[in-house]
Each structure stands twice: as C-alpha cells, then as structure tokens.
C-alpha cells in the first residue's frame, strides 16, 4: 500500500478540524446533542430555579409529543438576543435589558446580549435556516405586523426543532412591540408597566401561553399587573428545569 502524501494528510487534518468546529459551534439542537454524546458540554450555565408548587395558573405554549412536558430552551446553551433599535423610544433599551434579566432569573436560562441588529423580529414557528438565530426584539406597527391591530401592545413567540434525543427545543424567536404603545412619553411616565409588557412577551418566547387568571402576568389583557404571579413563576421555573438537549 502506498504511503499517504503530506498533502493528503494535511487535507485530512483540515477536514477533521472543520468538522470538529461545526460540532462545537453550530447552534442547532441536534449539534448540542452530538456535543454531549462526545463529552462536550452538558452542564447548565446557570443553576436550575427552585420549583415552588402554587395555586396559580400557568400554561405551556407547546408540549412534547405524547406528553405534558413542555417544549423549552436548552438550559445548557445560552439564549442569544439582539435588539433592533428602529423605532425604539428613548430609554427603552435599559427597560428591555431589565426584562431579560428578570426572565433569566425566573427560568435559570442564560441570555447572551448580541447587541444591536438590523434583523426584524421573528415570532413564527418556522425555523430560519443558516447563520445565527438570536431572539430579536424590536418595534413595529400594525402595517408590518397585523397582529398588533387594536389593543395589542406586543407579540412574542419562538420556533423549535427536534434534538438528537427526540425532544424538541426552542432555537429562535422574537418580540415585536407596538410603536403606538411604546413612546418616549410612556417609557418615561410608566416604565414599570412598559417593562411588564416586555416581560410578558419574553415569557411567550421561553414557552408560556396565556391564562385566564387576571392576577397572573400571562393574562391576555393588561390589568396593570407589573410582577410575575405565582403561576407565572412556577411555569417559568418548570420551563427552565427541563433536561439538557
């Protein structure tokens, strides 16, 4: 058998290195499973939140096939997010960052700030292909997003894909905030209420659905509630406590 040439060996090494890079850095849930199979990763970034059973109301946006277990984000991978500043009122970026910190504390998910972006928010169930897929938070009107018609102040959602172990995980999402609601004046005069709206939409992104209890933040209509209710907290803690992908 002829000995491999130097160029052949070098080509093999480069190919192996590229494949290793794909396994290590690719953001998909499938690659996360591959990383754990080969002993890379598999550790939570933040501690799991305590789950305190409550008499509050919560509902999951989606569950695993044939199960009541929720579809959620992989707690062993960061959740990247970016803000599109187009139409953003004065002071709103700090408000968004506070809401992200609160949803992170409630779920034990590690949110990673990717800075500003020119991408538009994406709240559908179809997973975009290629490139990074951060949760995009931005502002728009009901011409661009008809779901904002009427008294709707924001919309939020996430898209999932199946991991290597047959469990679905969210991998991207977005929040759209109504420019007619989020104004310089409203952010300045009622910042806690505006922050609560962002928090509500982020709770949709991580996997909560609306409930019929007015004392929960996930009630469909705003009642002036600015804090997470007991059901909100329990549901978010359960979403953040799923097994790693």
C-alpha positions in Angstrom: 0.0 0.0 0.0 1.4 3.4 -0.9 2.1 5.8 1.9 -0.2 8.9 2.1 1.4 12.0 0.8 1.9 15.1 3.0 -0.9 17.0 1.2 -3.3 14.1 1.8 -2.6 14.0 5.5 -2.9 17.8 5.7 -6.2 17.7 3.9 -7.5 15.1 6.3 -6.4 17.2 9.3 -8.1 20.3 8.0 -11.3 18.4 7.2 -11.3 16.9 10.7 -10.7 20.3 12.3 -13.6 21.8 10.3 -16.0 19.0 11.3 -14.9 19.5 14.9 -15.6 23.2 14.7 -19.1 22.5 13.3 -19.9 20.2 16.2 -18.5 22.7 18.8 -20.0 25.9 17.5 -23.1 25.0 15.5 -26.2 26.5 17.3 -28.8 23.8 16.4 -30.3 21.5 19.0 -29.0 18.4 17.0 -25.4 19.6 17.4 -26.0 20.2 21.0 -26.9 16.5 21.4 -23.8 15.5 19.4 -21.6 17.6 21.7 -23.0 15.9 24.7 -22.6 12.4 23.2 -18.8 13.1 22.6 -18.4 14.6 26.1 -18.5 18.3 25.2 -20.9 20.5 27.2 -23.9 19.0 29.0 -23.6 21.4 32.0 -26.1 24.0 32.9 -24.8 27.6 32.6 -26.9 28.9 35.5 -28.4 26.9 38.4 -31.9 25.5 37.9 -34.5 27.6 39.5 -36.4 26.2 42.5 -39.9 25.0 41.6 -42.4 26.0 44.1 -45.8 24.4 43.7 -48.5 27.1 43.7 -52.2 27.5 43.3 -51.5 29.9 40.4 -52.4 29.4 36.8 -49.9 28.7 34.0 -50.0 27.1 30.6 -47.3 25.9 28.2 -47.3 27.1 24.6 -46.3 23.7 23.4 -45.7 20.2 24.8 -43.6 17.3 23.8 -45.3 14.7 21.6 -47.5 12.4 23.6 -46.6 14.1 26.8 -47.5 17.1 29.1 -43.8 18.0 29.3 -43.1 21.4 27.9 -41.1 22.4 24.8 -38.5 24.8 26.2 -35.0 26.2 25.5 -31.9 24.0 26.2 -30.7 25.1 29.6 -27.2 24.0 28.8 -26.9 26.5 25.9 -27.1 30.3 26.0 -30.1 32.1 24.6 -28.7 34.9 22.3 -30.8 38.0 21.9 -30.4 41.2 19.8 -32.3 44.4 19.7 -33.4 46.2 16.5 -33.3 49.9 17.5 -35.5 51.1 14.7 -38.5 52.9 16.3 -37.1 52.3 19.8 -38.2 55.1 22.2 -35.8 56.9 24.5 -34.9 54.7 27.5 -36.4 51.5 26.2 -33.1 49.6 25.8 -32.5 49.6 29.5 -36.1 48.6 30.1 -35.6 45.6 27.7 -32.4 44.5 29.4 -34.1 44.6 32.8 -36.9 42.4 31.5 -34.4 40.0 30.0 -32.6 39.8 33.4 -35.9 39.0 35.1 -36.9 36.3 32.7 -33.4 34.8 33.1 -33.7 34.8 36.9 -37.1 33.1 36.7 -36.0 30.4 34.3 -32.3 29.8 35.0 -31.7 30.4 31.3 -28.5 32.3 30.4 -29.4 35.1 28.0 -26.5 36.4 25.9 -26.6 40.0 24.6 -25.6 40.1 20.9 -26.1 43.9 20.7 -28.0 45.7 18.0 -29.2 44.2 14.8 -31.0 45.2 11.6 -32.9 42.0 11.5 -36.7 42.2 12.0 -38.3 40.3 14.8 -39.5 36.7 14.0 -42.3 35.2 16.0 -43.5 32.3 13.8 -43.0 28.6 14.2 -40.8 28.1 11.1 -37.1 27.8 11.9 -35.0 30.1 9.6 -32.0 28.4 8.0 -28.4 29.5 8.1 -26.4 31.9 10.2 -27.1 32.9 13.8 -30.6 32.9 15.1 -30.9 35.2 18.1 -34.2 36.2 19.7 -34.8 39.6 18.0 -36.6 42.3 20.0 -37.9 45.2 18.0 -40.6 47.8 17.4 -43.2 47.9 14.6 -46.7 49.0 13.7 -49.8 47.0 12.6 -48.9 47.5 8.9 -45.8 45.4 9.2 -47.3 43.1 11.9 -51.1 42.9 11.6 -51.3 41.0 14.9 -50.7 44.4 16.6 -54.1 45.7 15.5 -56.4 47.0 18.1 -55.3 47.0 21.8 -52.4 44.6 21.3 -49.2 46.1 22.8 -46.8 43.3 21.7 -46.4 39.8 20.4 -43.8 37.2 21.2 -43.1 33.7 20.2 -40.4 31.1 19.5 -39.7 28.3 17.0 -38.5 24.8 17.9 -36.7 21.9 16.3 -36.1 18.3 17.4 -32.9 17.4 19.1 -30.9 14.2 18.8 -32.8 12.5 21.7 -36.2 13.1 20.2 -37.1 16.1 22.4 -38.0 19.5 20.9 -36.3 22.7 22.0 -36.8 26.3 21.1 -33.9 27.6 19.0 -35.0 31.1 17.9 -37.8 33.6 18.4 -38.7 37.3 18.7 -40.7 40.0 20.4 -42.5 42.8 18.5 -43.5 45.9 20.5 -46.1 48.4 19.2 -44.7 51.8 18.4 -48.1 53.4 19.2 -47.8 52.0 22.8 -44.1 52.3 23.3 -43.5 56.0 23.0 -40.9 58.3 24.7 -43.7 59.5 27.0 -45.0 56.1 28.0 -41.5 54.7 28.7 -40.7 57.8 30.8 -44.0 58.0 32.7 -45.0 54.3 33.2 -41.7 52.4 32.8 -42.8 49.5 35.1 -45.9 48.9 33.0 -43.9 49.0 29.8 -41.3 46.7 31.2 -44.1 44.3 32.3 -45.3 44.2 28.7 -41.8 43.2 27.5 -41.6 40.6 30.3 -45.0 39.1 29.2 -43.8 38.8 25.6 -40.5 37.2 26.7 -42.4 34.7 28.8 -44.1 33.7 25.5 -40.6 33.4 23.9 -39.5 30.9 26.6 -42.6 28.9 26.4 -45.6 30.2 28.4 -49.1 30.7 27.0 -51.9 32.9 28.1 -54.0 32.0 31.1 -57.5 33.2 32.2 -56.4 34.3 35.7 -56.2 38.2 35.8 -53.7 38.1 38.7 -51.1 36.4 36.5 -48.9 38.4 34.2 -49.7 35.9 31.5 -53.4 37.0 31.5 -54.1 38.1 27.9 -55.2 41.6 28.7 -53.2 44.1 30.8 -54.7 44.7 34.2 -51.9 46.9 35.5 -50.0 43.8 36.7 -46.3 44.5 36.7 -45.0 41.5 38.7 -44.9 37.8 37.9 -47.8 35.9 39.6 -47.4 32.6 41.4 -48.4 30.6 38.4 -46.1 32.6 36.1 -43.2 31.8 38.5 -44.0 28.1 38.7 -44.4 27.8 34.9 -41.2 29.6 34.1 -39.3 27.6 36.7 -40.6 24.4 35.1 -39.6 25.6 31.6 -36.1 26.3 32.9 -35.7 22.9 34.5 -36.1 20.6 31.5 -33.2 18.2 30.7 -30.4 19.4 28.5 -30.6 18.7 24.8 
